[in-house]
Amino acid sequence: MSDGSGFSSPLKERSRELRRLQTIAEKHAWYLLRDRRTPGLKFRRQVPIDDFIVDFYCDELKLIIEIDGDVHEREVKAGRDKVRMKN
């Protein structure tokens, strides 16, 4: 069932939940993309498109950005561990 906006209500609710439960990688990416830090471009996060929810979307560029949070979180932790071992 559609709520008139082109996507189902459960998908809309899930996108809201995902915005609340961002991964560390998504938080970092959102910090760089939000508040129109890129001149002339507006990015949105956890956007329902058809039957999917994409991490970030820029309508001006028709650009979708997907972040693999678990993989990126492990890379960040590994990098921190590497720095600690050097010190």
Secondary structure as GFF3:
##gff-version 3
##sequence-region A 1 87
A	DSSP	alpha_helix	9	20	.	.	.	ID=ss1
A	DSSP	alpha_helix	24	33	.	.	.	ID=ss2
A	DSSP	beta_strand	43	49	.	.	.	ID=ss3
A	DSSP	beta_strand	52	58	.	.	.	ID=ss4
A	DSSP	beta_strand	63	65	.	.	.	ID=ss5
A	DSSP	alpha_helix	69	86	.	.	.	ID=ss6
###
